[in-house]
Amino acid sequence: MMKKIPFDRADVDALIFDMDGTIVDNIPHHDQSWISWAKREGLDYSEEELFARTHGTISEIMLRLFPDATEEERFELGERKEALYRDIYQPHLAALPGLEEFLAGAREHSLRIGLATAGDATNIAFTVDGLNIRSQFDSLVGSEDVTYGKPHPEVFLVAAQKIGVDPQRCLAFEDSVAGVEAVRRAGMKCIVVNQMAPREKYGDTSHVLDWIEDYRGLG
């Protein structure tokens, strides 16, 4: 397991974290909410077809699923889905092991810390306030702050801008294929928080420093 790279590297001034699947192990609960929500909304997709369409920001997903709906209708559809997710995940909300200690250590070493997620402000608050870690972040960037979802690099570039650090001096933590590609396009270094996914699915990983399961032993 990697040790002390984030705190000791002379070329890292900031850490930027994805949220879903990276600071919390919530992807199975998101998947469950997508399946239940799709049935409630009358969508006739297999699970494979549904998950192929549910990537990016919630506004991108709703436009993809309901191209003929009005903007207000798509907003309400997205709100219902995310509310269902929070209801499902609330009893299980927990940080990945070692996260709180890792964030505290980064603070002690004067590293800037940002969040860069496709989640909206409500889901961000649900997560960081539920974990009581909001104070550890210098900036929180979500779907309302960007036009494009991952793998577009915008969310990471905005996060770096908001904390005042050159992207090349940022180390990002991600779990998804699209997220890792977004980090690469942003010109950042990356640590993948996912030991289970086949590494060949991630494409170009020349910017990846390590693959970890959680944050225990880091820093």
C-alpha positions in Angstrom: 0.0 0.0 0.0 1.2 3.5 -0.8 2.4 5.5 2.2 3.1 9.2 2.6 3.0 10.0 -1.1 0.3 12.7 -0.7 1.9 14.5 2.2 5.6 14.1 1.2 5.5 14.8 -2.5 7.1 18.1 -3.3 4.9 18.4 -6.4 1.5 18.2 -4.6 -0.1 21.2 -3.0 -3.7 20.0 -3.0 -5.9 17.0 -2.8 -9.2 16.8 -4.7 -11.7 14.1 -4.0 -14.6 12.7 -5.9 -17.5 11.9 -3.6 -19.6 8.9 -4.6 -17.6 5.7 -4.3 -14.5 7.6 -3.3 -15.2 9.0 0.2 -18.3 6.8 0.8 -19.1 3.3 -0.4 -22.5 4.2 -1.8 -22.5 3.0 -5.4 -24.6 -0.1 -4.7 -27.2 2.2 -3.0 -27.2 4.5 -6.0 -27.7 1.5 -8.2 -30.6 0.3 -6.1 -32.2 3.8 -6.2 -31.9 4.0 -10.0 -33.6 0.6 -10.4 -36.5 1.5 -8.1 -36.9 5.0 -9.5 -36.9 3.8 -13.1 -39.7 1.3 -12.3 -41.7 4.1 -10.5 -41.3 6.4 -13.5 -42.3 3.6 -16.0 -39.0 3.3 -17.8 -38.7 0.0 -19.6 -34.9 -0.7 -19.5 -32.9 -3.7 -18.4 -30.5 -2.9 -15.6 -27.6 -3.0 -18.1 -29.4 -0.5 -20.4 -30.3 1.7 -17.5 -26.8 1.9 -16.0 -25.4 2.6 -19.5 -27.5 5.8 -19.5 -27.0 7.0 -15.9 -23.6 8.6 -16.0 -22.7 12.3 -15.7 -24.6 15.0 -13.8 -28.3 14.4 -12.9 -29.3 17.1 -15.4 -27.4 15.3 -18.2 -29.0 12.0 -17.2 -32.5 13.3 -17.2 -32.0 14.9 -20.6 -30.7 11.6 -21.9 -33.7 9.6 -20.4 -36.4 12.2 -21.1 -35.4 14.3 -24.1 -39.0 15.4 -24.8 -39.7 16.5 -21.2 -39.6 20.2 -20.2 -36.7 21.5 -18.1 -39.0 21.7 -15.1 -40.2 18.2 -15.6 -36.7 16.8 -15.8 -35.7 18.7 -12.7 -38.6 17.2 -10.8 -37.7 13.7 -12.1 -34.1 14.2 -10.9 -35.2 15.4 -7.5 -37.4 12.4 -7.0 -34.5 10.0 -7.9 -32.0 11.7 -5.6 -34.5 11.9 -2.7 -35.0 8.1 -3.1 -31.3 7.6 -3.1 -30.9 9.5 0.2 -33.7 7.6 1.8 -32.0 4.3 0.8 -28.5 5.3 1.8 -29.2 7.2 5.0 -29.0 4.2 7.3 -25.7 3.2 5.8 -23.9 6.5 5.5 -20.3 6.1 6.6 -16.9 7.3 5.4 -14.5 4.9 3.9 -12.1 3.6 6.5 -9.3 6.0 7.3 -10.8 9.0 5.5 -11.2 11.3 8.5 -7.7 10.6 9.7 -6.3 11.2 6.2 -8.1 14.5 5.8 -6.9 15.7 9.3 -3.3 14.7 8.3 -3.6 16.6 5.1 -4.8 19.7 7.0 -1.8 19.4 9.4 0.5 19.4 6.3 -1.2 22.6 5.0 -2.5 20.9 1.9 -5.6 22.5 0.2 -8.6 20.1 -0.1 -11.4 20.2 -2.6 -14.4 18.1 -3.6 -15.3 17.5 -7.3 -18.4 15.5 -7.8 -21.3 15.0 -10.2 -23.6 15.1 -7.2 -25.8 18.1 -6.6 -25.6 20.5 -3.6 -28.2 18.5 -1.7 -26.3 15.3 -2.0 -23.1 17.0 -1.2 -24.6 18.4 2.0 -26.2 15.0 2.8 -22.8 13.4 2.6 -20.3 15.9 4.1 -22.6 17.1 6.8 -23.7 13.6 7.6 -20.1 12.6 8.0 -19.3 15.9 9.8 -16.3 16.6 7.5 -17.5 19.9 5.7 -14.9 21.9 7.7 -12.1 19.8 6.2 -12.8 21.1 2.6 -11.7 24.4 1.2 -14.2 24.1 -1.6 -17.1 21.9 -2.7 -17.8 21.7 -6.4 -20.9 19.9 -7.7 -23.2 19.6 -10.7 -24.6 23.1 -10.3 -21.1 24.5 -10.8 -20.4 22.9 -14.1 -21.8 22.4 -17.6 -20.3 19.1 -18.4 -20.1 15.8 -16.4 -17.1 13.5 -16.3 -15.1 12.4 -18.3 -15.0 16.1 -19.2 -12.4 17.6 -16.9 -14.4 20.7 -16.0 -15.4 19.7 -12.5 -11.8 19.1 -11.5 -10.5 22.3 -13.2 -13.2 24.3 -11.4 -12.2 22.7 -8.1 -8.6 23.5 -8.6 -9.4 27.1 -9.5 -11.6 27.5 -6.4 -8.8 26.4 -4.1 -6.2 28.4 -6.0 -3.9 25.6 -7.0 -2.5 24.7 -10.5 -4.1 21.5 -11.7 -0.7 20.0 -12.3 0.0 20.3 -8.6 -3.2 18.6 -7.6 -3.6 14.9 -6.6 -7.1 13.6 -7.3 -8.9 10.6 -5.7 -11.4 8.8 -8.0 -13.2 5.5 -8.3 -14.9 5.5 -11.7 -13.6 5.0 -15.2 -15.1 8.4 -16.3 -13.7 10.1 -13.3 -10.2 8.8 -13.7 -10.3 9.9 -17.3 -11.5 13.3 -16.3 -8.5 13.6 -13.9 -6.2 12.7 -16.7 -7.7 15.4 -19.0 -7.4 17.9 -16.2 -3.7 17.3 -16.1 -3.7 16.0 -12.5 -2.2 13.0 -10.8 -4.6 10.4 -9.6 -5.1 7.7 -7.0 -7.8 5.2 -7.8 -10.0 4.2 -4.8 -11.2 0.9 -6.3 -9.4 -2.4 -6.0 -12.3 -4.4 -7.5 -12.7 -3.1 -11.0 -10.6 -4.6 -13.8 -7.8 -2.1 -14.4 -7.9 -2.6 -18.2 -11.3 -0.8 -18.2 -9.6 2.4 -17.1 -7.8 3.0 -20.4 -4.8 5.4 -20.1 -3.6 5.3 -16.5 -0.2 6.9 -17.0 -1.3 9.5 -14.5 -2.3 7.0 -11.8 0.1 6.8 -8.8 -1.6 3.9 -7.0 -4.8 1.8 -6.5 -6.2 1.6 -3.0 -9.2 0.1 -1.2 -9.5 2.8 1.4 -7.4 5.5 3.2 -5.9 3.4 6.0 -2.1 3.7 6.1 -2.0 6.8 3.8 -0.2 10.0 4.6 
